């Protein structure tokens, strides 16, 4: 048993960026061309790979092969606590009709696989696979047995990395509680990974659902929240999304902020996609322009319009005092409505009139 390789495997628990080099070392053991480690659910595949397997993995993700191939469902159904080779789950005829081989491996010169699967603590499935050149032939039972001596270490390291990420999510939510902010951390599906006690107490505004999901009782705000979750998964999402959350009587009681967590190598195991922070509104006076601007991601001109509306000015008065046309102000008001999640100017005024200055 290679103690150096085992030490490197455990090092990945705390430094996930080292997984590609460990996959390279495993590929040498298996006489393979490369390897990949990924977690997957019905919506998202998060992965890391050796440089030699990157092209194959990019094709795998873009072509939705995870959903179309039977390789993973068969591997899970086998419930085997160890590495499996292709012939453990397929006949040659079945391999020829499965897109994992016919569309991905074979066109790129690969053809033989050894891998294992374990459930991750997030409910996702974690896969590690090594692929060999088709001309080299199937991965031999002796090599499978050698890989199996490493599997317990690989599984423990990957599961430790996942648990550490969940712990980081919990610490993040509790840190926000220390500064008085109700908050929760969620993944790309909107599943709650961690929540602090402050947000758990907002039962008048939040509905806790099955499978660790959450929604806002204000239907308009909830639609904006769900939309924001989807937007976090695009290439260039907005830096934040903020909107009003109304109480039972229709008054703006909270301001919600959906803040993305940028991707890192650690997202292989637990993708903390974003944070929902809720800011109570309590102070009956127009807030400072800087606060309005920061809360809702407004431009300086939009923030000025918001502040002046709250102070009781009409569109014409704002136009005159700002030296711009009424149409420009109306355009800024439309942007203001969209960014705050309001439908009418009166709602914006009601919302901003209740925003407290948290340090005052």
Secondary structure, 3 states (H helix, E strand, C coil): CCHHHHHHHHHCCCCHHHHHHHHHHHHHHHCCCEEEEEEECCCCEEEEECHHHHHHHHHHHHCCHHHHCCHHHHHHHHCCCCCEEHHHCCCHHHHHHCHHHHHHHHHHCEEEEEEEEEECCCCCEEEEEEEEEHHHCCCCHHHHHHHHHHHHHHHHHHHHHHHHHHHHHHHHHHHHHHCCCEEEEECCCCCEEEECHHHHCCCCCEEECHHHCEEECCHHHHHHHHHHHHHCCCCCCCCEEEEEEECCCCCEEEEEEEEECCCCHHHHCCCCCEEEEEEECCCCCCCCHHHHHHHHCCCHHHHHHHHHHHCCCCHHHHHHHHCCCHHHHHHHHHHHHHHHCCCCHHHHHHHHHCCCCCCC
